[in-house]
Amino acid sequence: MSRKDRWSALRTRYVQSWHARRTASVAPAKGFVSSPEPRTIGSFARGRQLCAGNLMFAGHLIEARDADLWSLTPPDIAFIEETHGFGWLDDLAAVGDLPARDVAQRWLGAWVAAYGNGSGPGWTPDLTGRRIIRWIHHAIFLIGGVDKDSSKAFFASLSHQAAFLSKTWRMTLPGLPRFEALTGLIYAGLSLEGREELASPAIDALAQECAREISDQGGIPTRNPEELLEVFTLLIWAAMALRETGRTVPEAHQAAIERIAPTLRALRHADGGLARFHGGGKGVDGRLDLALAEAGIRKNADGLAMGFARLSAGRSTIIVDASSPPKGTASFNGHASTLAFELTSGRRPLIVNCGSGAFFGEDWRRAGRASPSHSVLSLEGYSSARLGRENARSGLRREMLADVPEEVPVEMSSAPDGLRFEGGHNGYVVTHGLTHARTLEVTFDGRGIVGEDLLIAIEKADQALFDARMNEAKLGGIPFHIRFHLHPDVDAAIDLGGAAVSLALKSGEIWVFRHEGEADMTLEPSVYLETGRLRPRATKQIVLTHRAMGYATRLRWSFAKAQETAIAVRDLARDEIQFEET
């Protein structure tokens, strides 16, 4: 990080700390004018674990029954952000009994005692906005049965945090952090007695952010589906709170909701989860369907949705990253995943990407961003986009993507017996003179998928660079791999004497993978990176390995459903949390 960046980070932190202390003397609200209904969804099982003293935050498990959460030594910044954001309140409220309420009230009271004066790491605008939303959502749960002094301290801290937000929300990064800060400020202005003056400026600012950050196609610059869902959820909550208090939702705010809903519907797999691209996971169970239901918008996306293509037929859904990766500061969590795809059959994921490794530390985060961690072709030792230098924005160190594919032509059309996707990118032109093109076809019944990957040197300059790379390899060819990462619940085995891979799903379906050509096919170890687990889950990947020997190299492959799910069999989801690798 440069000296200028370090100075900017220190200045931002100093100004925020100054406002956190200065606003501590604000007059406290005496109660609620209007308290929005609790809308956040928590995990009953996770709430039970918290009550039992199994405290898992940001991938770290600490066993400490009856402990003061704030007396624990935080392992890293992610742990701090997850605890100070109070998202765990959703899980305790999902349990909702007296022991869960006791834990919630103890931890909140201890936070006010330790940090209520404006000190500590939780005084950033985005964390404060997130915290205010949870406190107001679960206010009845938090202050029910407490004494007068505790209730007074609760409202005094809410008022303090709202005043802090009104001074600092502009210091947050555009995107999700700023949406969190402004939504929290709106909640405070609409709910706290005597703080009504905070609402109108925040409502106007949120509308301006909607117009600035939400594209005409309902996307955001980071192209992170889970982050888009979080933004959408915040906008839904803010709109519902406005209507419940007799206020009008600004036109730009409502228009953003109407643009995002079709995009999220296109990014939804058949199992109800989101496509996992660019740092996003599948999302909290049920949140996507609930948000879409609350929005009440039935429209489907036309063409690409935030740069993703969707093929849906029968019980199968395929979602393809069909656009250039995010750029600039939006690429902090961006992945080199152009033309990668995910495949889900019914409620069972089959082909996946490894996912975001941020939950498991910086090394895993970097590994998860590389092309080999996605179901796509990659040249050996290279990704379709490269990591650039570290930068800083609003005090955060950020490692951006560089040398991203700039040309990503895409065409969606009908095939004789199904749907066809065709796309290409120039991510390897600068390094090897090669363009990658991918074709995917799915039959109307969703039982058959055929793919083709092509590496081609198109222009004379590209061919000259390819020749130079071939000379460096002593005419041994340019090695490349096509990877198909499998979900951990898929049971895979080499079949037909090494000519195929059989893939058994827990639903009873059996798929068979085959390929044409001279490529070597292997079944190799892989990982599934999933937020909420202690460690990456072990899984497998199908790998096709070959060498590009000329200006055009083509490989064809297919997935075919050999056995359907029995009609009487239903996939049922369970609310569970696991603290060990399975």
C-alpha positions in Angstrom: 0.0 0.0 0.0 1.4 3.4 -1.0 2.0 6.2 1.5 -1.0 8.1 0.0 -3.2 5.1 0.6 -2.0 4.6 4.1 -2.7 8.3 4.9 -6.2 8.0 3.4 -7.0 5.0 5.5 -5.7 6.6 8.7 -7.6 9.8 8.0 -10.9 8.0 7.3 -10.6 6.0 10.5 -9.7 9.1 12.5 -12.7 11.0 11.2 -15.1 8.1 11.9 -13.7 7.7 15.5 -14.1 11.4 16.1 -17.7 11.4 15.0 -18.3 8.2 17.1 -17.1 10.0 20.3 -18.7 13.4 19.4 -22.2 12.0 18.8 -22.2 10.1 22.1 -23.9 13.1 23.9 -26.9 13.2 21.5 -30.2 13.3 23.3 -31.6 9.7 23.6 -34.9 8.7 22.1 -37.5 7.7 24.7 -39.1 4.9 22.6 -40.3 3.8 19.2 -42.7 5.8 17.0 -42.9 2.8 14.8 -41.1 -0.5 15.0 -40.9 -2.5 11.8 -41.7 -6.1 12.0 -38.7 -8.5 12.2 -37.9 -9.5 8.6 -34.5 -11.1 8.9 -34.2 -14.9 8.6 -32.0 -16.7 11.0 -31.0 -20.3 11.6 -32.7 -22.2 14.4 -29.8 -24.7 14.6 -27.2 -22.1 14.6 -29.1 -20.2 17.4 -29.1 -23.4 19.4 -25.3 -23.8 19.0 -24.8 -20.2 20.2 -26.9 -20.9 23.3 -24.8 -24.0 23.9 -21.6 -22.0 23.8 -20.4 -23.1 20.3 -19.5 -19.7 18.9 -18.7 -19.9 15.2 -18.0 -16.6 13.4 -16.1 -16.1 10.1 -15.0 -19.7 10.1 -13.6 -19.8 13.6 -15.2 -22.0 16.3 -14.7 -21.0 19.9 -16.3 -23.2 22.6 -17.1 -20.9 25.5 -20.4 -21.5 27.3 -21.8 -18.4 29.2 -18.9 -16.3 27.9 -19.0 -12.6 27.2 -18.7 -12.4 23.5 -16.7 -9.2 23.6 -14.1 -10.5 26.1 -12.9 -13.1 23.5 -9.8 -12.3 21.5 -10.9 -12.0 17.8 -8.8 -14.1 15.4 -9.2 -11.7 12.5 -11.0 -8.7 11.1 -13.7 -10.9 9.5 -14.6 -12.2 13.0 -14.8 -8.6 14.3 -17.1 -7.6 11.5 -19.4 -10.6 11.9 -19.8 -10.1 15.6 -20.1 -6.3 15.7 -22.7 -6.5 12.8 -25.1 -8.4 15.1 -26.2 -10.8 12.4 -26.2 -13.5 15.1 -29.3 -11.8 16.5 -31.3 -13.4 13.7 -30.2 -16.9 14.8 -31.0 -16.3 18.5 -34.4 -14.8 17.6 -35.1 -17.8 15.4 -34.9 -19.9 18.6 -36.9 -17.3 20.5 -37.0 -19.0 24.0 -35.9 -17.6 27.3 -32.3 -18.9 27.2 -31.8 -17.5 23.7 -33.2 -14.1 24.9 -30.9 -14.2 27.9 -27.9 -14.7 25.6 -29.0 -11.9 23.3 -29.7 -9.4 26.1 -26.4 -10.2 27.9 -24.3 -9.8 24.7 -26.1 -6.6 23.7 -25.7 -5.1 27.2 -22.1 -6.0 27.3 -21.5 -4.3 23.9 -23.2 -1.1 25.1 -21.0 -1.2 28.3 -17.8 -1.8 26.4 -18.3 0.2 23.2 -21.3 2.5 23.7 -19.0 5.5 24.2 -18.0 5.3 20.6 -14.8 3.2 21.0 -13.9 -0.1 19.5 -13.9 -1.5 15.9 -17.6 -1.7 15.4 -18.0 2.1 14.7 -17.9 2.0 10.9 -20.9 3.2 8.9 -21.8 -0.1 7.2 -21.5 -2.2 10.5 -23.5 0.5 12.3 -26.2 0.4 9.7 -26.3 -3.4 9.9 -26.4 -3.3 13.7 -29.3 -0.8 13.8 -31.4 -2.9 11.5 -31.0 -5.9 13.7 -31.6 -4.0 16.9 -34.9 -2.5 15.6 -36.0 -5.8 13.9 -35.6 -7.7 17.2 -36.4 -4.8 19.6 -39.3 -6.7 21.3 -37.1 -9.7 21.7 -34.2 -7.6 23.1 -36.0 -5.3 25.6 -38.8 -7.6 26.7 -38.6 -8.1 30.4 -35.5 -5.9 31.0 -35.4 -3.2 33.7 -35.8 0.5 33.1 -32.1 1.3 33.1 -31.4 -1.4 30.4 -34.2 -0.1 28.3 -32.9 3.4 28.6 -29.4 2.3 27.6 -30.8 0.5 24.6 -32.5 3.6 23.2 -29.6 5.9 24.1 -27.2 3.6 22.1 -29.6 3.4 19.2 -29.8 7.2 19.1 -26.1 7.5 19.3 -25.5 5.1 16.5 -28.1 6.9 14.3 -26.5 10.3 14.9 -23.1 8.7 14.0 -24.5 7.3 10.8 -26.0 10.7 9.8 -22.5 12.1 9.9 -20.5 9.3 8.3 -22.6 7.3 5.7 -20.9 9.2 2.9 -17.5 7.6 4.0 -18.7 4.1 3.0 -17.8 2.4 -0.2 -20.5 2.6 -2.9 -22.5 -0.5 -3.2 -23.6 -2.9 -0.4 -21.8 -1.0 2.5 -23.5 2.3 1.6 -26.9 0.6 1.1 -26.5 -0.9 4.6 -25.6 2.4 6.2 -28.5 4.3 4.5 -31.1 1.6 5.3 -30.1 1.6 8.9 -30.4 5.4 9.0 -33.9 5.2 7.5 -34.9 2.6 10.0 -33.7 4.8 12.9 -35.4 7.9 11.5 -38.7 6.1 11.0 -38.7 4.3 14.3 -37.0 6.4 17.0 -39.1 9.0 18.8 -37.6 12.5 18.3 -35.2 11.4 15.5 -37.7 11.8 12.6 -35.4 14.5 11.0 -33.0 11.7 10.0 -35.4 9.9 7.7 -35.9 12.3 4.8 -32.3 13.0 3.9 -31.5 9.3 4.1 -34.5 8.4 1.9 -33.4 10.8 -0.8 -29.8 9.6 -0.6 -30.9 5.9 -0.9 -32.9 6.8 -4.0 -29.8 8.5 -5.5 -27.7 5.4 -4.8 -30.3 3.3 -6.5 -30.1 5.4 -9.6 -26.3 5.5 -9.5 -25.4 1.9 -8.6 -28.2 -0.3 -10.1 -27.8 -0.8 -13.8 -30.5 -0.7 -16.4 -30.3 -4.5 -16.4 -30.7 -4.7 -12.6 -27.1 -5.5 -11.8 -24.4 -4.0 -9.6 -20.7 -3.4 -10.5 -19.3 -6.3 -8.5 -21.5 -8.8 -10.4 -21.8 -10.8 -7.2 -25.2 -12.5 -7.1 -25.3 -12.9 -3.3 -24.4 -9.2 -2.8 -27.1 -8.2 -5.3 -29.6 -10.2 -3.1 -28.4 -8.4 0.0 -28.9 -5.0 -1.7 -32.4 -6.1 -3.0 -33.4 -7.3 0.5 -32.3 -4.0 2.0 -34.3 -2.1 -0.6 -37.4 -4.3 0.1 -37.1 -3.7 3.8 -36.7 0.1 3.4 -39.7 0.2 1.0 -41.9 -1.8 3.4 -40.9 0.4 6.4 -41.7 3.5 4.4 -45.2 2.2 3.4 -45.9 1.1 7.0 -45.3 4.6 8.2 -47.4 6.2 5.5 -44.6 7.5 3.3 -44.1 7.2 -0.4 -41.3 5.1 -1.8 -39.2 7.3 -4.2 -39.5 6.5 -7.8 -35.8 5.6 -8.2 -36.0 3.3 -5.2 -39.0 1.4 -6.5 -37.6 1.3 -10.1 -34.4 -0.3 -8.7 -36.5 -3.1 -7.0 -38.3 -3.7 -10.3 -35.0 -4.0 -12.2 -33.3 -6.3 -9.7 -36.1 -8.8 -9.3 -36.0 -10.3 -12.8 -32.2 -10.5 -12.6 -32.3 -12.4 -9.3 -34.9 -14.8 -10.7 -32.6 -15.5 -13.6 -29.7 -16.2 -11.2 -31.8 -18.7 -9.1 -31.0 -22.3 -9.6 -33.7 -25.0 -9.5 -32.7 -25.8 -5.9 -33.6 -22.2 -4.8 -30.0 -21.2 -4.3 -28.1 -18.5 -6.2 -25.3 -19.1 -8.7 -22.0 -18.8 -6.9 -19.8 -16.4 -8.8 -17.5 -13.4 -8.0 -17.3 -14.0 -4.3 -21.0 -14.8 -3.7 -22.5 -17.9 -2.2 -25.9 -19.5 -2.7 -27.4 -17.2 -0.1 -29.3 -17.8 3.2 -31.9 -20.5 2.7 -35.2 -19.0 1.9 -34.1 -15.4 1.7 -34.2 -15.2 -2.1 -37.7 -16.7 -2.5 -39.0 -14.5 0.4 -37.5 -11.4 -1.1 -39.0 -12.2 -4.6 -42.4 -12.9 -3.0 -42.3 -9.6 -1.0 -41.4 -7.7 -4.1 -44.4 -9.1 -6.0 -42.7 -8.7 -9.4 -43.2 -11.6 -11.8 -41.3 -10.4 -14.7 -38.4 -12.5 -16.1 -35.1 -11.1 -17.4 -34.6 -10.5 -21.1 -31.3 -11.7 -22.4 -28.3 -11.7 -20.0 -28.9 -11.0 -16.3 -26.0 -8.9 -14.9 -23.8 -10.6 -17.5 -25.0 -14.2 -16.8 -26.8 -16.5 -19.2 -29.4 -18.9 -18.0 -30.5 -22.1 -19.8 -33.5 -23.9 -18.2 -35.1 -27.0 -19.4 -37.0 -29.8 -17.6 -35.5 -30.2 -14.1 -32.1 -28.7 -15.2 -30.7 -25.2 -14.9 -27.4 -24.0 -16.3 -26.1 -20.5 -15.4 -23.0 -19.3 -17.3 -20.7 -16.3 -16.5 -21.1 -14.7 -19.9 -19.5 -11.3 -19.5 -16.2 -9.6 -18.6 -15.3 -9.8 -14.9 -15.8 -6.7 -12.7 -13.2 -4.0 -13.0 -11.5 -1.4 -10.8 -12.5 -1.3 -7.1 -15.6 -3.4 -7.9 -13.2 -6.3 -8.7 -11.9 -6.8 -5.1 -13.8 -10.1 -4.9 -14.0 -10.7 -8.6 -13.1 -14.1 -10.0 -11.5 -15.2 -13.3 -14.6 -17.2 -14.2 -15.6 -16.0 -17.7 -17.5 -18.8 -19.5 -17.6 -21.0 -16.4 -21.0 -22.6 -15.6 -23.0 -24.3 -12.9 -25.5 -27.1 -13.4 -28.3 -28.0 -11.0 -30.8 -30.9 -11.5 -34.0 -30.4 -9.4 -32.9 -29.6 -5.9 -29.5 -31.2 -6.4 -26.4 -29.2 -7.5 -24.3 -31.2 -9.9 -21.6 -29.0 -11.4 -20.4 -26.1 -9.3 -17.6 -23.6 -8.9 -15.3 -23.9 -5.8 -16.8 -20.7 -4.5 -15.3 -17.9 -2.4 -12.5 -18.8 0.0 -12.6 -15.5 1.8 -14.2 -17.3 4.8 -11.2 -19.5 5.2 -8.4 -16.9 4.9 -6.5 -14.9 2.3 -4.8 -17.9 0.7 -8.1 -19.6 0.1 -9.6 -16.4 -1.1 -6.9 -16.0 -3.8 -7.2 -19.7 -4.8 -10.9 -19.4 -5.2 -10.6 -16.5 -7.6 -8.4 -18.4 -10.1 -9.8 -20.0 -13.3 -8.9 -23.5 -12.2 -11.3 -23.1 -9.3 -14.2 -22.9 -11.8 -15.9 -25.2 -14.2 -14.2 -23.8 -17.3 -11.2 -24.2 -19.6 -7.9 -22.8 -18.4 -4.4 -22.8 -19.8 -1.9 -24.5 -17.5 -0.5 -22.0 -15.0 -2.8 -19.2 -16.2 -6.2 -17.7 -15.4 -8.4 -15.8 -17.9 -7.9 -12.7 -15.7 -4.9 -11.9 -13.4 -4.6 -10.4 -10.0 -3.2 -6.8 -10.0 -1.6 -4.7 -7.3 -3.1 -4.0 -4.0 -4.9 -0.7 -3.7 -6.8 1.1 -1.0 -10.3 2.6 -0.9 -11.9 4.1 2.2 -9.2 2.5 4.4 -9.5 -1.0 3.0 -6.7 -2.9 1.3 -8.0 -4.3 -2.0 -6.4 -6.5 -4.6 -8.1 -5.9 -7.9 -8.3 -7.9 -11.1 -6.1 -6.9 -14.0 -5.8 -8.0 -17.6 -9.4 -9.1 -17.7 -11.1 -10.3 -20.9 -12.4 -7.2 -22.7 -14.2 -9.0 -25.6 -16.9 -11.5 -24.5 -19.3 -12.0 -27.5 -22.3 -14.1 -26.6 -25.3 -15.5 -28.5 -28.4 -17.3 -27.2 -30.4 -19.3 -29.7 -32.6 -22.3 -30.2 -31.2 -25.7 -31.2 -33.2 -28.3 -33.1 -34.0 -30.1 -29.9 -33.3 -27.5 -27.2 -31.5 -24.3 -26.3 -28.0 -23.2 -27.3 -25.4 -20.8 -25.7 -22.4 -19.7 -27.6 -19.7 -17.4 -26.1 -16.0 -16.5 -26.3 -13.4 -14.4 -24.6 -10.0 -13.0 -25.3 -8.5 -13.5 -21.9 -5.6 -15.7 -23.3 -4.9 -13.6 -26.4 -2.4 -11.4 -24.6 -0.4 -14.3 -23.1 -0.7 -17.0 -25.9 -2.7 -15.5 -28.8 -5.6 -17.8 -28.1 -9.3 -17.1 -27.9 -11.5 -19.4 -25.9 -15.0 -20.2 -27.3 -17.6 -22.4 -25.6 -20.9 -23.8 -26.8 -23.5 -25.3 -24.5 -26.6 -27.1 -25.7 -29.4 -28.5 -23.5 -32.3 -30.6 -24.7 -35.9 -29.4 -24.1 -36.4 -32.1 -21.4 -33.2 -31.2 -19.6 -31.8 -34.7 -19.7 -28.9 -34.1 -22.1 -26.2 -31.4 -22.2 -23.6 -31.2 -24.9 -20.6 -28.8 -24.7 -17.7 -27.8 -26.9 -14.6 -25.9 -26.0 -12.4 -24.4 -28.7 -9.0 -22.7 -28.5 -8.3 -20.7 -31.6 -5.7 -18.2 -32.8 -7.7 -15.8 -35.0 -5.6 -12.9 -36.2 -2.1 -13.0 -37.7 -0.6 -11.3 -34.6 -2.3 -14.0 -32.5 -0.9 -16.7 -34.6 2.6 -15.2 -34.4 2.4 -15.1 -30.6 1.1 -18.7 -30.5 4.0 -19.8 -32.7 6.4 -18.1 -30.3 4.8 -19.9 -27.3 5.1 -23.2 -29.2 8.8 -22.6 -29.8 9.3 -21.9 -26.2 7.6 -25.3 -25.5 9.8 -27.0 -28.1 6.8 -27.7 -30.2 5.3 -29.8 -27.4 2.0 -27.9 -27.4 0.2 -25.5 -25.0 -1.2 -27.6 -22.1 -4.8 -26.8 -21.0 -7.4 -28.3 -18.7 -11.2 -28.3 -18.8 -12.5 -28.7 -15.2 -15.9 -29.8 -14.0 -16.1 -29.3 -10.2 -18.7 -31.6 -8.6 -20.9 -30.8 -5.6 -19.8 -32.7 -2.5 -23.1 -34.7 -2.4 -22.3 -36.1 -5.9 -21.0 -39.7 -5.8 -18.6 -39.9 -8.8 -16.8 -43.0 -10.3 -14.9 -43.8 -13.4 -17.0 -46.1 -15.6 -17.1 -48.0 -18.8 -13.4 -48.9 -18.6 -12.3 -45.3 -18.2 -14.5 -43.9 -21.1 -17.0 -42.2 -18.8 -17.7 -40.9 -15.3 -21.0 -41.9 -13.6 -22.4 -39.3 -11.3 -25.0 -40.4 -8.7 -27.1 -37.7 -6.9 -28.8 -38.2 -3.6 -32.2 -37.8 -5.3 -31.5 -41.1 -7.1 -30.6 -39.5 -10.5 -27.6 -40.9 -12.3 -25.8 -38.7 -14.9 -23.0 -39.9 -17.2 -20.2 -37.7 -18.4 -18.4 -38.6 -21.7 -16.0 -36.8 -24.0 -14.8 -37.0 -27.6 -11.2 -36.7 -28.8 -7.7 -37.5 -27.5 -7.9 -35.7 -24.1 -6.9 -37.5 -20.9 -9.8 -37.8 -18.5 -9.2 -38.0 -14.7 -11.2 -37.8 -11.5 -9.2 -35.6 -9.1 -9.7 -34.1 -5.7 -11.3 -30.7 -5.3 -12.9 -28.5 -2.6 -16.2 -26.8 -2.1 -15.8 -23.5 -0.3 -18.9 -22.7 1.7 -19.5 -20.0 4.2 -20.5 -21.3 7.7 -18.2 -24.3 7.8 -15.0 -24.7 9.7 -13.0 -25.9 6.7 -13.4 -26.5 3.0 -15.5 -29.5 2.1 -13.7 -32.2 0.1 -15.2 -33.1 -3.2 -14.0 -34.2 -6.7 -13.6 -32.7 -10.2 -13.6 -34.2 -13.6 -10.5 -32.9 -15.5 -9.9 -33.1 -19.3 -6.3 -32.5 -20.1 -5.0 -31.9 -23.6 -2.5 -29.7 -25.6 -3.1 -27.1 -28.2 -0.9 -28.1 -31.1 -2.3 -25.9 -33.8 -4.2 -22.7 -34.4 -7.5 -24.5 -33.6 -8.1 -27.1 -30.9 -11.6 -28.5 -30.2 -12.9 -30.8 -27.5 -16.5 -32.0 -27.1 -18.1 -33.4 -24.0 -21.5 -34.3 -22.7 -23.7 -35.0 -19.6 -26.6 -37.4 -20.1 -29.2 -38.4 -17.5 -29.2 -42.2 -17.4 -31.7 -42.6 -14.6 -34.5 -40.3 -13.5 -35.7 -39.6 -10.0 -38.5 -41.8 -8.9 -41.8 -39.9 -9.0 -42.5 -40.6 -5.3 -39.1 -39.3 -4.2 -38.9 -35.8 -3.0 -35.8 -33.9 -2.0 -36.3 -32.4 1.4 -34.0 -29.6 2.8 -33.1 -29.7 6.5 -32.1 -26.7 8.7 -28.8 -27.9 10.0 -25.4 -26.6 10.9 -22.2 -28.7 10.9 -19.0 -28.0 12.7 -17.0 -30.8 11.2 -16.1 -31.5 7.6 -18.4 -34.0 5.9 
